[in-house]
Amino acid sequence: MCHSKWTKLLEEDLETQECDNIQAETILSALTTKSIVSLDKIYKKMNTQAQQEHTV
């Protein structure tokens, strides 16, 4: 898994909380997926609003 500085720090923190490496990576993967889905929804909503304003 490719890590940014922040995800690596979070992974290390999870491991200090007694999560093993696999658990930490699974949690990070789930958080990353959720973040991408949320950002995609926000982007689509903004895009739709911009299109509606342009039409008016």
Secondary structure, 3 states (H helix, E strand, C coil): CCCCHHHHHHHHHHHHCCCCHHHHHHHHHHHHHHHHHHHHHHHHHHHHHHHHHHHC
